[in-house]
């Protein structure tokens, strides 16, 4: 997916209209027509008496707020479905493309974030390459998810949410150990995450990482269980193929084919929003590491 195609999708916010909160990661530019590739990434800093400026990597050179007058959040915002329970499902269809645009933007966001990570600090570490692998796999999964969804293959698209969540859990694992760089080196050499222990002496199994992730994001528990139902053959697959033909009548219709069978727009939106939220979680951890490299080297 070429970055120029994403240019029109960026709705830069003018600092005259709104300012981000201090320490919240954002992309910055002085050009409202800029792509993310050409933007800075950083956050506002304050000294207790008010906002000081933008921190974008050089701790000895804080940019004046006036020098970067357009910004957007690193993490996508406003992800709830604006619909009531009695909204006809067909009326949700126009919402799918705007939410897909939010998801597509992570193509450029992850690329710019990776670039900032690699260029920060005094060099590259094993953790940089570990995270690069996470981001690379994430972009492939996002592209696959979108492609399958738009090919009327929701059943296959939904399978990809689980490995994307797996990406976040394994990224989180690097933050739970005493030495993230040594941890990343062990994975590089062929060891598996589930056999390694965190700083509390706990083996980092999928279930354990899920529980740790749920401490900050309670919704992950449900997403983990629901998406696991797509990975392993379950009632989800049976109900996708066999549905009630007519309300109020005891008639079942079984469908066998390669395309979607009466998939609700609400289900598609929930899957897209879930995918975006996982990307938000990944972005937050990668930015945190990048900021640490900027400050400590």
C-alpha positions, -999 to +999 in steps of 0.1 A: +000+000+000+018+031-012+022+060+012+010+087-013-025+071-012-027+078+025-021+115+021-057+125+017-067+104+047-047+125+072-069+151+089-042+173+105-054+192+135-044+229+137-029+239+171-051+270+169-081+248+171-069+221+196-038+210+214-029+174+225-023+167+261+012+168+274+032+135+270+007+120+246+024+108+214+016+127+182+028+132+147+038+168+140+043+190+109+043+226+098+028+216+065-009+207+064-004+188+032+025+166+046+025+128+047+034+110+078+067+100+062+077+137+063+064+144+098+081+144+132+069+122+160+070+133+196+049+149+223+043+181+242+063+187+274+055+210+303+074+223+332+046+227+357+039+263+347+026+255+313+035+240+280+072+244+269+074+229+235+076+197+213+100+169+222+109+151+190+142+133+198+168+158+208+166+163+245+188+194+242+166+210+216+129+214+224+110+227+194+088+258+198+051+250+197+048+276+169+072+257+147+049+227+143+013+239+140-004+207+128-007+174+145-026+141+148-026+114+175-004+083+171-032+062+185-065+063+166-093+080+185-132+078+184-135+041+179-170+034+192-199+025+168-223+055+168-254+034+167-282+023+190-294-012+195-324-007+172-304+008+143-309-013+112-278-032+102-278-018+067-274+017+081-240+007+095-225-001+061-214+036+054-193+034+086-171+006+074-149+026+049-141+054+074-130+029+100-110+010+074-093+043+066-082+045+102-068+011+100-050+017+067-033+047+082-013+024+104+007+014+073+023+048+074+022+052+112+042+019+118+067+028+091+073+063+105+074+049+141+100+022+130+121+049+114+121+070+145+130+040+167+159+029+145+173+065+143+170+072+180+197+067+207+233+057+202+228+026+180+207-005+174+200-032+199+185-067+197+152-052+209+151-029+178+151-059+155+126-078+177+102-048+174+109-045+137+097-081+133+066-073+153+058-043+131+066-061+099+043-090+108+016-065+119+016-047+086+012-080+067-017-090+090-034-057+086-031-058+048-044-094+048-073-085+071-084-056+049-080-076+016-100-105+029-127-083+044-132-064+011-132-097-008-164-108+012-143-133+032-150-122+068-145-157+081-108-157+070-103-120+078-114-127+114-087-153+118-061-127+114-072-107+145-058-134+168-022-134+154-023-096+156-032-098+192-004-124+195+020-097+182+010-074+210+013-101+237+048-110+226+058-073+224+044-069+259+066-098+270+097-077+263+085-052+288+079-078+315+115-090+318+145-076+337+166-072+305+146-066+273+177-067+251+188-100+264+153-114+260+152-102+224+186-118+218+173-152+231+143-150+208+167-141+179+187-173+187+156-195+186+142-197+221+104-193+224+086-168+246+064-193+265+095-210+279+111-177+292+103-161+326+094-126+334+110-105+362+086-122+387+098-156+378+066-165+358+068-184+325+053-162+298+027-185+284-001-172+261-025-173+290-001-155+314+006-128+288-032-124+282-037-119+320-009-093+322-023-074+291-058-074+306-045-055+336-043-024+314-069-033+288-097-054+302-113-058+267-083-081+257-097-110+277-129-111+256-111-105+223-086-133+231-114-158+238-136-147+209-108-148+183-095-181+196-130-194+186-122-185+150-087-201+151-101-235+163-131-250+147-161-240+169-197-230+170-188-198+152-180-218+120-212-238+123-234-208+128-217-190+099-227-218+076-262-225+090-286-198+098-323-194+105-340-189+071-371-170+084-377-154+117-405-173+136-402-204+115-382-235+123-364-236+090-326-237+087-306-227+056-271-242+052-247-223+030-214-237+017-192-214-004-161-192-004-179-159+002-196-143+033-229-158+044-252-131+059-224-114+079-237-084+097-221-050+093-220-047+130-197-078+132-174-063+105-172-030+123-164-047+156-136-067+140-121-036+123-123-016+156-107-044+175-079-046+150-074-008+153-073-011+191-046-037+190-026-015+167-030+013+192-016-010+219+014-019+198+020+017+189+020+028+225+047+003+235+069+010+205+067+047+211+076+043+248+107+024+238+116+050+212+112+078+237+135+058+261+162+055+235+159+092+227+165+101+264+189+074+275+206+065+243 
